[in-house]
């Protein structure tokens, strides 16, 4: 009898590194190519860990912002927020650095402002302040304070 070949299980960090590597390669050809790679990855791998999905949605938001697809940015933001709780669990000590490298909240504020959802943009500023993502979020929030 032939011996069954065991499937190797990659860790979440290894899967994340694969995603980032593939994205970097695709992004050389512009945001549309990066977005195509991310969509194919998300569609082709239903078992993608939620923490990795959060990062993929962050990258999608960036590509869609470059393409000025503001509804798409907001949809990617919602995907990020839905998978955000799994990000910390999946990355452990690497979580903080990964979170600080994301641009999804900034792109979300930009998209919601473009779409006229200033209250939603203000909520994202509050979230970023609660997550201690930097003093510049205070200034962003202050610039949207009129929307209260």
C-alpha positions as CSV (number, residue, x, y, z in Angstrom):
1,X,0.0,0.0,0.0
2,X,1.1,3.5,-0.7
3,X,1.7,5.8,2.2
4,X,-0.7,8.7,2.4
5,X,1.0,12.1,2.0
6,X,0.3,14.4,4.9
7,X,-0.9,17.9,4.1
8,X,1.4,20.5,5.7
9,X,-0.4,23.1,7.8
10,X,1.0,26.6,7.5
11,X,0.9,28.9,10.5
12,X,-1.2,32.1,10.3
13,X,2.1,34.1,10.2
14,X,3.3,32.0,7.2
15,X,0.0,32.5,5.4
16,X,0.2,36.2,6.1
17,X,3.7,36.4,4.8
18,X,2.6,34.6,1.6
19,X,-0.3,37.1,1.2
20,X,2.0,40.1,1.7
21,X,4.6,38.7,-0.7
22,X,2.1,38.0,-3.4
23,X,0.5,41.4,-2.9
24,X,3.9,43.2,-3.2
25,X,4.6,41.4,-6.5
26,X,1.1,42.2,-7.9
27,X,1.3,45.8,-6.7
28,X,4.3,46.5,-9.0
29,X,1.8,46.6,-11.8
30,X,-0.5,49.1,-10.1
31,X,-3.5,49.1,-7.8
32,X,-5.8,47.3,-10.2
33,X,-3.4,44.4,-10.4
34,X,-3.0,44.3,-6.6
35,X,-6.8,44.3,-6.2
36,X,-7.1,41.5,-8.7
37,X,-4.6,39.4,-6.7
38,X,-6.4,40.1,-3.4
39,X,-9.8,39.2,-4.9
40,X,-8.5,36.0,-6.3
41,X,-6.8,35.1,-3.0
42,X,-10.0,35.8,-1.0
43,X,-12.2,33.9,-3.5
44,X,-9.8,31.0,-3.9
45,X,-9.1,30.4,-0.2
46,X,-12.3,30.2,1.8
47,X,-10.3,28.8,4.7
48,X,-8.1,31.9,4.9
49,X,-7.6,32.7,8.6
50,X,-9.7,35.7,9.8
51,X,-6.6,37.5,11.0
52,X,-5.1,37.2,7.5
53,X,-8.4,38.3,6.0
54,X,-8.2,41.5,8.1
55,X,-4.9,42.4,6.5
56,X,-6.2,41.5,3.0
57,X,-9.1,43.9,3.6
58,X,-6.6,46.6,4.6
59,X,-4.7,46.1,1.4
60,X,-7.9,46.1,-0.6
61,X,-9.0,49.4,1.0
62,X,-5.6,50.9,-0.1
63,X,-5.9,49.7,-3.6
64,X,-9.5,50.8,-3.9
65,X,-8.6,54.3,-2.6
66,X,-5.9,54.6,-5.2
67,X,-8.6,53.8,-7.8
68,X,-11.0,56.3,-6.1
69,X,-13.6,53.5,-5.5
70,X,-15.0,55.0,-2.3
71,X,-17.8,52.6,-1.9
72,X,-15.3,49.8,-2.3
73,X,-13.1,51.3,0.3
74,X,-16.0,51.4,2.7
75,X,-16.8,47.7,2.0
76,X,-13.2,46.7,2.6
77,X,-13.3,48.7,5.8
78,X,-16.3,46.8,7.0
79,X,-14.5,43.5,6.1
80,X,-11.5,44.6,8.1
81,X,-13.6,45.6,11.1
82,X,-15.5,42.2,11.0
83,X,-12.1,40.3,11.1
84,X,-10.2,42.7,13.3
85,X,-10.8,40.8,16.6
86,X,-9.1,37.8,15.1
87,X,-6.0,39.9,14.1
88,X,-4.7,40.2,17.6
89,X,-5.3,36.6,18.5
90,X,-3.6,35.4,15.3
91,X,-0.5,37.7,15.5
92,X,0.3,37.9,19.2
93,X,3.3,40.1,19.7
94,X,3.3,41.1,16.0
95,X,-0.2,42.6,16.3
96,X,0.8,46.1,17.3
97,X,3.3,46.6,14.5
98,X,0.8,45.2,12.0
99,X,-2.0,47.4,13.2
100,X,0.2,50.5,13.1
101,X,1.2,49.6,9.5
102,X,-2.5,49.4,8.3
103,X,-4.0,52.3,6.4
104,X,-7.6,51.0,6.4
105,X,-8.9,53.5,9.0
106,X,-7.3,56.4,7.2
107,X,-8.7,55.3,3.9
108,X,-12.1,54.7,5.6
109,X,-12.1,58.3,6.9
110,X,-11.2,59.5,3.4
111,X,-13.9,57.4,1.8
112,X,-16.6,58.3,4.3
113,X,-15.8,61.9,3.9
114,X,-16.0,61.6,0.1
115,X,-19.4,59.8,0.5
116,X,-20.7,62.5,2.8
117,X,-20.8,60.2,5.9
118,X,-19.0,62.6,8.2
119,X,-20.4,61.0,11.4
120,X,-19.0,57.6,10.2
121,X,-15.6,59.3,9.5
122,X,-15.7,60.8,13.0
123,X,-16.4,57.3,14.5
124,X,-13.4,55.9,12.8
125,X,-11.2,58.7,14.2
126,X,-12.5,57.9,17.7
127,X,-11.7,54.2,17.1
128,X,-8.2,55.1,16.0
129,X,-7.7,57.3,19.1
130,X,-9.0,54.4,21.3
131,X,-6.5,52.1,19.6
132,X,-3.7,54.7,20.3
133,X,-2.7,54.9,16.7
134,X,-1.0,58.3,17.0
135,X,-1.6,61.9,17.8
136,X,-2.5,62.8,14.2
137,X,-5.9,61.1,14.8
138,X,-6.8,63.8,17.3
139,X,-6.3,66.5,14.6
140,X,-8.4,64.5,12.2
141,X,-11.1,64.1,14.8
142,X,-11.0,67.8,15.6
143,X,-11.3,68.7,11.9
144,X,-14.5,66.6,11.8
145,X,-15.8,67.8,15.2
146,X,-18.4,70.1,13.4
147,X,-20.2,66.9,12.3
148,X,-21.3,66.1,15.9
